[in-house]
Amino acid sequence: MAYFTFTMAAIVVGALVHTLVDHSPQRRTRPRVIELWLLWFVVGGGVWSIFGGLSHLGPNSGEVAASVGYARSFFQWRVGWADIAVGVLGVGCVRKRDSWLTAAVVALTVVYWGDAVGHVMQLIAHDNTATANVGAIPVDVLQPLVAVVLLVEYRRHQPAAGRTTTGPKVAD
């Protein structure tokens, strides 16, 4: 539970501090604040996702599995690599903002909401009250939800140039 609380706190505090110390000419405008918070939820969340994925693959993976209420297995290996993939996609948004942000948020949402459903099913069907099983649920729901809301707002504030609403033009 402490890992998940620390993860969310680090993302929120990082976004808040970045907003306060930002030196961009657009600092503290609504579009800039939305952009910074979105980046912290996607990029910062990506760093934590990589760290979490590595914990599923590393020498302490048995302890990590036990903290979720499982025994170490091949499926933990797959979860670790899925977390790392989502994390790399998120971290890639530092450089590839516009071209990667939507993909990163979609991947984060599918993986984390899928995880949340699994954790809830484990809690209800198998009475799995392991700390990391129950503790993951709020983060698995909230982080993607906030990222989706921020992405929608971020896209709303993008300049209209370059956006097509009716699809590509067809030559006569």
C-alpha positions in Angstrom: 0.0 0.0 0.0 2.9 2.4 0.8 4.3 1.9 -2.7 1.0 3.0 -4.4 0.5 5.9 -2.0 4.1 7.1 -2.5 3.7 6.8 -6.3 0.6 9.0 -6.5 2.1 11.5 -4.0 5.3 11.7 -6.0 3.3 12.4 -9.2 1.1 15.0 -7.6 3.9 16.8 -5.8 6.1 16.7 -8.9 3.4 18.3 -11.0 2.7 20.9 -8.3 6.3 21.8 -7.9 6.9 21.9 -11.7 3.8 24.2 -12.0 5.2 26.5 -9.3 8.7 26.8 -10.7 7.9 26.7 -14.4 9.7 29.5 -16.3 7.8 29.0 -19.6 6.3 32.2 -21.1 2.9 30.5 -20.8 3.5 29.6 -17.2 0.4 29.3 -15.0 -2.0 29.6 -18.0 -4.6 26.9 -18.1 -3.2 25.1 -21.2 0.3 25.1 -19.7 -0.8 23.8 -16.3 -2.9 21.1 -18.0 0.2 20.1 -20.1 2.5 19.9 -17.1 0.0 17.8 -15.0 -0.6 15.5 -18.0 3.1 15.0 -18.5 3.6 14.1 -14.8 0.8 11.6 -14.9 2.0 10.1 -18.1 5.8 10.5 -17.9 6.1 10.4 -14.1 3.6 7.5 -14.0 5.7 5.8 -16.8 8.8 5.9 -14.6 6.9 4.3 -11.7 5.5 1.7 -14.1 9.0 0.8 -15.3 10.1 0.5 -11.6 7.0 -1.7 -10.8 7.6 -3.8 -13.9 11.3 -4.4 -12.8 10.1 -5.4 -9.4 8.0 -8.2 -11.0 11.1 -9.4 -12.9 13.9 -8.9 -10.4 15.4 -11.1 -7.7 12.7 -10.1 -5.2 9.8 -11.0 -7.6 8.7 -13.8 -5.2 8.2 -11.2 -2.4 6.3 -8.9 -4.8 4.1 -11.8 -5.9 3.4 -12.7 -2.3 2.5 -9.0 -1.5 -0.2 -9.3 -4.1 -1.5 -12.6 -2.8 0.1 -14.8 -5.5 2.9 -17.3 -5.9 5.6 -16.4 -8.4 4.8 -17.6 -11.9 5.3 -17.0 -15.6 2.4 -14.6 -15.6 4.2 -12.3 -13.3 7.0 -12.1 -15.9 4.4 -11.1 -18.5 2.9 -8.4 -16.1 6.3 -7.0 -15.5 7.0 -6.6 -19.2 3.6 -5.1 -19.8 4.3 -2.5 -17.0 7.7 -1.7 -18.6 6.1 -1.3 -22.0 3.5 1.2 -20.7 6.3 2.9 -18.8 8.5 3.3 -21.8 5.7 4.6 -23.8 4.9 7.2 -21.1 8.5 8.2 -20.7 8.8 8.6 -24.5 6.3 11.4 -24.3 9.0 13.7 -23.0 10.4 13.9 -26.6 7.4 12.8 -28.7 4.6 14.7 -26.9 2.0 15.1 -29.5 2.6 11.9 -31.4 2.8 9.7 -28.3 0.5 11.2 -25.7 -2.7 9.7 -26.9 -1.1 6.3 -27.4 0.4 6.4 -23.9 -2.9 7.4 -22.2 -4.8 4.6 -24.1 -2.2 2.0 -23.2 -2.1 3.2 -19.5 -5.9 3.1 -19.4 -6.3 -0.4 -20.9 -3.5 -2.0 -18.8 -4.3 -0.3 -15.5 -8.1 -0.5 -15.7 -7.7 -4.2 -16.7 -5.5 -4.6 -13.6 -8.1 -2.9 -11.5 -10.8 -5.3 -12.6 -8.5 -8.2 -11.9 -7.7 -6.9 -8.4 -11.4 -6.3 -7.6 -12.2 -9.8 -8.9 -9.5 -11.3 -6.6 -10.8 -9.3 -3.7 -14.5 -10.4 -4.2 -14.1 -13.9 -5.6 -11.1 -15.1 -3.6 -11.1 -12.8 -0.6 -7.6 -11.6 -1.6 -7.0 -8.9 0.9 -3.2 -8.8 0.4 -1.9 -5.3 0.8 -0.7 -4.9 -2.8 -3.9 -6.4 -4.2 -6.2 -4.0 -2.5 -3.8 -1.1 -2.5 -3.4 -1.2 -6.3 -7.1 -0.6 -6.9 -7.2 3.2 -6.3 -4.1 3.9 -8.3 -5.2 1.6 -11.1 -8.4 3.5 -11.4 -7.4 7.1 -10.7 -4.1 7.5 -12.6 -5.6 6.6 -16.0 -8.9 8.5 -15.2 -6.9 11.7 -14.4 -4.7 11.2 -17.5 -7.8 10.8 -19.8 -9.4 13.9 -18.4 -6.1 15.9 -18.7 -5.5 14.6 -22.3 -9.0 15.6 -23.4 -8.4 19.1 -21.9 -4.9 19.3 -23.4 -6.3 18.5 -26.8 -9.1 21.1 -26.5 -6.5 23.8 -25.9 -4.3 22.8 -28.9 -4.3 25.2 -31.9 -6.8 24.2 -34.6 -4.1 24.4 -37.3 -3.1 20.9 -38.3 -6.2 19.2 -36.9 -8.7 17.8 -39.4 -12.3 17.4 -38.4 -13.7 15.9 -41.6 -10.9 13.6 -42.7 -8.3 14.0 -45.5 -9.2 15.9 -48.7 -9.7 13.8 -51.8 -8.5 15.1 -55.2 -11.2 15.7 -57.8 
